[in-house]
Structure formats: structure tokens, C-alpha cells
Amino acid sequence: MKFVIENPKASVANFFRRAGYVFQKQENGEMAFVRKLTDQPFPRFHLFVKIIDWKFEVNFHIDHKAASYEGTNMHSGEYGKDSELLKREAERLMGL
């Protein structure tokens, strides 16, 4: 799911840290963050952020479990716009 945060009031790292996310990595001009949904490593929100024209362009999904096969990063995830959990999280982040 993709959405844009207009006119953020903080840097990318500070904005998502305040929203409960933990920085994961930076790669190819994107910063990756995760936020666990329980006290276990999975499920978790996993988002990628690009800064374009002073806006945060966010692409995110839910990782339901870790990668199943050694040497791959494929995992069970939820990506669609019809996911209520993703919609609520996007609305929460845009409201910060």
C-alpha cells in the first residue's frame, strides 16, 4: 500500500520513531522501518520511505512471518489496499 505524508513536521527518522517504528536500513535512496504488532518479531508493519519534494512517500505492508527459505527475503505478507489494518495504520501516520 502506498500513501504520501504531506508537510511532515520532523525528519524521517524522528517522525517514524515517534510513531513507534524502528529504523531497519537505508538502501537505494529508501529508508526502511518496522513496527511490531505484538511482543513477538512477527507480525509487523514494514515500511519504506522516500523523500521527494519535502514529502514522505511511503510504501508499506505487513510481514506475517519471517522468510521461509534460506537465502531469500520472500515471506508471507499483506500488501493490498483492501486491508483494514493497513488502512488504519496509514490514516494514523497521516494524522501525526
Backbone as CSV, one residue per row, in Angstrom:
resi,resn,N_x,N_y,N_z,CA_x,CA_y,CA_z,C_x,C_y,C_z
1,MET,0.850,-1.164,0.000,0.000,0.000,0.000,0.896,1.228,0.000
2,LYS,0.501,2.230,-0.762,1.294,3.452,-0.849,0.456,4.652,-0.417
3,PHE,1.131,5.633,0.200,0.495,6.892,0.539,1.586,7.943,0.729
4,VAL,1.182,9.205,0.818,2.124,10.316,0.946,1.802,11.098,2.213
5,ILE,2.850,11.437,2.961,2.698,12.307,4.121,3.145,13.693,3.683
6,GLU,2.195,14.614,3.617,2.454,15.989,3.192,2.951,16.818,4.372
7,ASN,3.865,17.722,4.134,4.344,18.674,5.133,4.695,18.049,6.480
8,PRO,5.586,17.074,6.512,5.954,16.467,7.801,6.619,17.508,8.701
9,LYS,6.408,17.373,10.002,6.927,18.337,10.981,8.248,17.889,11.593
10,ALA,8.832,16.813,11.086,10.083,16.286,11.644,10.852,15.568,10.534
11,SER,12.091,15.213,10.829,12.870,14.417,9.883,12.236,13.034,9.761
12,VAL,12.624,12.315,8.738,12.076,10.973,8.532,12.304,10.101,9.761
13,ALA,13.544,10.064,10.239,13.866,9.206,11.383,13.061,9.601,12.616
14,ASN,12.985,10.891,12.920,12.240,11.330,14.104,10.746,11.095,13.955
15,PHE,10.216,11.352,12.772,8.787,11.159,12.543,8.377,9.717,12.821
16,PHE,9.103,8.770,12.214,8.704,7.374,12.372,9.081,6.808,13.731
17,ARG,10.122,7.313,14.356,10.453,6.897,15.724,9.319,7.292,16.670
18,ARG,8.828,8.509,16.518,7.701,8.964,17.363,6.440,8.160,17.108
19,ALA,6.319,7.611,15.893,5.148,6.804,15.542,5.307,5.351,15.982
20,GLY,6.438,5.026,16.625,6.627,3.678,17.149,7.440,2.748,16.266
21,TYR,8.043,3.284,15.231,8.828,2.469,14.304,10.304,2.468,14.681
22,VAL,10.992,1.430,14.255,12.427,1.272,14.478,13.107,1.261,13.109
23,PHE,14.180,2.048,12.988,14.926,2.084,11.733,15.534,0.722,11.473
24,GLN,15.449,0.261,10.225,15.988,-1.042,9.856,17.213,-0.908,8.960
25,LYS,17.085,-0.155,7.859,18.216,0.008,6.940,17.923,1.126,5.952
26,GLN,18.982,1.554,5.257,18.841,2.512,4.163,19.470,1.892,2.932
27,GLU,18.731,1.929,1.833,19.184,1.255,0.623,18.496,1.860,-0.589
28,ASN,19.271,2.166,-1.631,18.720,2.691,-2.887,17.842,3.919,-2.695
29,GLY,18.248,4.816,-1.804,17.500,6.049,-1.588,16.251,5.894,-0.750
30,GLU,16.038,4.737,-0.171,14.879,4.496,0.693,15.348,4.145,2.095
31,MET,14.555,4.558,3.074,14.791,4.162,4.454,13.707,3.154,4.822
32,ALA,14.111,2.072,5.483,13.156,1.036,5.891,12.974,1.093,7.404
33,PHE,11.720,0.938,7.839,11.366,0.950,9.252,10.409,-0.210,9.526
34,VAL,10.391,-0.688,10.761,9.444,-1.729,11.168,8.797,-1.355,12.498
35,ARG,7.567,-1.852,12.684,6.870,-1.709,13.964,6.153,-3.010,14.248
36,LYS,6.524,-3.650,15.362,5.913,-4.933,15.734,4.467,-4.712,16.180
37,LEU,3.633,-5.688,15.896,2.230,-5.636,16.299,1.977,-6.381,17.605
38,THR,2.943,-7.221,18.007,2.854,-7.955,19.267,4.230,-7.913,19.922
39,ASP,4.422,-8.662,20.988,5.740,-8.718,21.615,6.678,-9.689,20.898
40,GLN,6.197,-10.326,19.830,6.996,-11.240,19.010,7.534,-10.489,17.783
41,PRO,8.555,-11.014,17.122,9.096,-10.336,15.943,8.097,-10.179,14.788
42,PHE,7.163,-11.094,14.674,6.145,-11.056,13.623,4.796,-11.321,14.252
43,PRO,3.733,-10.735,13.713,3.634,-9.858,12.553,4.160,-8.455,12.873
44,ARG,4.465,-7.727,11.782,4.971,-6.362,11.944,4.660,-5.545,10.703
45,PHE,4.520,-4.226,10.911,4.435,-3.320,9.781,5.847,-3.131,9.254
46,HIS,5.996,-3.081,7.951,7.299,-2.895,7.311,7.107,-1.811,6.257
47,LEU,7.768,-0.674,6.463,7.574,0.400,5.512,8.879,0.919,4.944
48,PHE,8.768,1.457,3.726,9.891,2.032,3.001,9.525,3.468,2.666
49,VAL,10.441,4.399,2.933,10.154,5.819,2.765,11.168,6.462,1.831
50,LYS,10.656,7.238,0.877,11.481,8.088,0.016,11.077,9.533,0.304
51,ILE,12.049,10.424,0.314,11.740,11.846,0.464,11.773,12.453,-0.930
52,ILE,10.632,12.989,-1.359,10.520,13.613,-2.667,9.754,14.920,-2.497
53,ASP,10.400,16.024,-2.878,9.781,17.356,-2.775,9.266,17.643,-1.367
54,TRP,10.060,17.345,-0.354,9.738,17.599,1.055,8.528,16.824,1.532
55,LYS,8.213,15.726,0.871,7.117,14.845,1.269,7.691,13.466,1.509
56,PHE,7.031,12.695,2.367,7.423,11.313,2.613,6.527,10.413,1.762
57,GLU,7.104,9.753,0.792,6.370,8.771,0.008,6.586,7.413,0.658
58,VAL,5.511,6.838,1.154,5.571,5.615,1.953,4.981,4.441,1.182
59,ASN,5.686,3.342,1.191,5.211,2.087,0.622,5.326,1.064,1.750
60,PHE,4.214,0.482,2.180,4.309,-0.426,3.317,3.382,-1.624,3.208
61,HIS,3.681,-2.601,4.045,2.917,-3.844,4.081,3.068,-4.456,5.472
62,ILE,2.419,-5.589,5.665,2.535,-6.329,6.927,3.289,-7.622,6.646
63,ASP,4.355,-7.854,7.394,5.063,-9.130,7.348,4.395,-10.041,8.372
64,HIS,3.817,-11.138,7.923,3.164,-12.058,8.855,4.136,-13.036,9.497
65,LYS,5.224,-13.350,8.766,6.225,-14.255,9.318,7.547,-14.023,8.610
66,ALA,8.602,-14.596,9.141,9.935,-14.454,8.550,10.016,-15.233,7.240
67,ALA,11.065,-14.967,6.484,11.293,-15.693,5.235,11.331,-17.195,5.513
68,SER,10.716,-17.961,4.638,10.597,-19.407,4.845,11.772,-20.196,4.301
69,TYR,12.460,-19.631,3.324,13.530,-20.367,2.670,14.852,-19.634,2.836
70,GLU,15.879,-20.370,3.186,17.200,-19.786,3.388,17.690,-19.135,2.089
71,GLY,18.259,-17.943,2.222,18.795,-17.242,1.065,17.786,-16.387,0.324
72,THR,16.538,-16.320,0.808,15.536,-15.470,0.170,15.001,-14.480,1.195
73,ASN,14.366,-13.425,0.691,13.706,-12.492,1.597,12.197,-12.522,1.399
74,MET,11.714,-13.529,0.689,10.275,-13.662,0.484,9.619,-14.188,1.756
75,HIS,8.457,-13.629,2.061,7.747,-14.029,3.267,6.262,-13.833,3.052
76,SER,5.490,-14.305,3.966,4.047,-14.119,3.907,3.730,-12.695,4.317
77,GLY,3.033,-11.976,3.468,2.742,-10.582,3.780,1.364,-10.169,3.308
78,GLU,0.955,-8.995,3.763,-0.324,-8.408,3.400,-0.017,-7.062,2.766
79,TYR,-0.410,-6.871,1.510,0.003,-5.700,0.750,-1.144,-4.828,0.266
80,GLY,-2.338,-5.359,0.155,-3.431,-4.703,-0.553,-4.108,-3.547,0.147
81,LYS,-4.709,-2.696,-0.685,-5.458,-1.546,-0.184,-6.750,-1.962,0.515
82,ASP,-7.165,-3.193,0.331,-8.400,-3.645,0.973,-8.156,-4.151,2.393
83,SER,-6.940,-4.073,2.867,-6.626,-4.484,4.233,-7.011,-3.375,5.213
84,GLU,-7.928,-3.667,6.107,-8.357,-2.669,7.101,-7.213,-2.264,8.022
85,LEU,-6.370,-3.216,8.373,-5.236,-2.916,9.253,-4.279,-1.932,8.590
86,LEU,-3.982,-2.126,7.306,-3.115,-1.203,6.579,-3.768,0.170,6.439
87,LYS,-5.060,0.203,6.157,-5.770,1.477,6.023,-5.716,2.269,7.332
88,ARG,-5.973,1.597,8.446,-5.961,2.282,9.743,-4.575,2.816,10.084
89,GLU,-3.541,2.032,9.783,-2.188,2.487,10.065,-1.799,3.662,9.178
90,ALA,-2.180,3.635,7.913,-1.898,4.755,7.018,-2.603,6.015,7.520
91,GLU,-3.851,5.909,7.931,-4.589,7.057,8.464,-3.933,7.578,9.730
92,ARG,-3.482,6.687,10.601,-2.816,7.103,11.842,-1.547,7.897,11.516
93,LEU,-0.740,7.384,10.594,0.502,8.062,10.254,0.252,9.403,9.571
94,MET,-0.731,9.488,8.697,-1.018,10.757,8.031,-1.591,11.789,8.997
95,GLY,-2.155,11.310,10.103,-2.716,12.228,11.104,-1.713,12.747,12.109
96,LEU,-0.475,12.258,12.071,0.540,12.700,13.044,1.121,14.047,12.666
